[in-house]
Amino acid sequence: MRRVRYQAMREIPLGPTLKELREVGGLNQEQFGELVGLRRQKVSEYERGSRVPGVGTLWRISKGTSIPLWKIIRKAEMKLNGVQAAEISV
């Protein structure tokens, strides 16, 4: 069961969503990392998609940015389904 959930998370484009959230906030990767408790290198890996953040990491990002976790995941899912960014409000 765990593998199925992890595979489903890998299919959701979280990297571009995290990058967009960071840029909307006017933060560089270092500043964003400090805000959410991650090293700059990890932020970069998540944004590029070379690593997939786990649920715990997404929770820390949610808490650090004050954006509900469900909104972050929903925004990424909508991008996957081709919904324009302008139609998505965070």
C-alpha positions as CSV (number, residue, x, y, z in Angstrom):
1,M,0.0,0.0,0.0
2,R,2.8,2.4,0.9
3,R,4.4,1.9,-2.5
4,V,1.2,2.7,-4.3
5,R,0.8,6.0,-2.4
6,Y,4.5,6.9,-3.1
7,Q,4.0,6.2,-6.8
8,A,0.9,8.3,-6.9
9,M,2.8,11.2,-5.3
10,R,5.6,10.8,-7.9
11,E,3.1,11.4,-10.7
12,I,2.0,14.7,-9.3
13,P,4.3,17.6,-10.5
14,L,5.1,19.0,-7.1
15,G,8.4,20.6,-8.2
16,P,6.9,23.3,-10.4
17,T,4.3,24.0,-7.8
18,L,6.8,24.5,-5.0
19,K,8.9,26.7,-7.3
20,E,5.9,28.8,-8.1
21,L,5.0,29.2,-4.4
22,R,8.5,30.3,-3.6
23,E,8.7,32.8,-6.5
24,V,5.2,34.2,-5.7
25,G,6.5,34.9,-2.2
26,G,9.6,36.7,-3.7
27,L,12.0,34.3,-2.0
28,N,15.2,32.7,-3.3
29,Q,15.8,29.0,-2.6
30,E,17.9,29.8,0.5
31,Q,15.3,32.0,2.0
32,F,12.5,29.5,1.2
33,G,14.6,26.7,2.8
34,E,15.0,28.7,6.0
35,L,11.3,29.5,6.1
36,V,10.3,25.8,5.9
37,G,13.3,24.2,7.5
38,L,15.1,22.7,4.5
39,R,18.5,23.2,3.0
40,R,18.8,25.1,-0.2
41,Q,20.0,22.0,-2.0
42,K,16.9,20.0,-1.0
43,V,14.7,22.9,-2.2
44,S,16.5,22.8,-5.6
45,E,16.2,19.0,-5.9
46,Y,12.4,19.2,-5.2
47,E,11.9,22.0,-7.7
48,R,13.8,20.1,-10.4
49,G,12.0,16.9,-9.7
50,S,15.1,14.9,-9.0
51,R,13.6,14.2,-5.5
52,V,10.1,13.9,-4.4
53,P,9.2,15.4,-1.0
54,G,7.6,13.1,1.5
55,V,4.4,13.9,3.3
56,G,6.4,15.1,6.3
57,T,8.4,17.6,4.2
58,L,5.2,18.8,2.5
59,W,3.7,19.3,5.9
60,R,6.7,21.4,7.0
61,I,6.3,23.4,3.7
62,S,2.6,23.9,4.4
63,K,3.3,25.1,8.0
64,G,6.2,27.4,7.0
65,T,4.2,29.0,4.2
66,S,0.8,29.0,6.0
67,I,-0.7,27.3,2.9
68,P,-2.9,24.3,3.7
69,L,-1.3,21.0,2.5
70,W,-4.4,20.1,0.6
71,K,-4.1,23.3,-1.5
72,I,-0.5,22.6,-2.4
73,I,-1.3,19.1,-3.5
74,R,-4.5,20.2,-5.3
75,K,-2.6,22.9,-7.2
76,A,-0.1,20.3,-8.4
77,E,-2.8,17.9,-9.4
78,M,-4.6,20.6,-11.4
79,K,-1.3,21.3,-13.3
80,L,-1.1,17.6,-14.1
81,N,-4.6,17.8,-15.5
82,G,-3.8,20.8,-17.7
83,V,-5.6,23.5,-15.7
84,Q,-4.1,26.9,-16.3
85,A,-2.2,28.5,-13.4
86,A,-4.4,31.6,-13.5
87,E,-7.4,29.4,-12.7
88,I,-5.7,28.1,-9.5
89,S,-5.8,30.2,-6.4
90,V,-3.6,29.4,-3.4
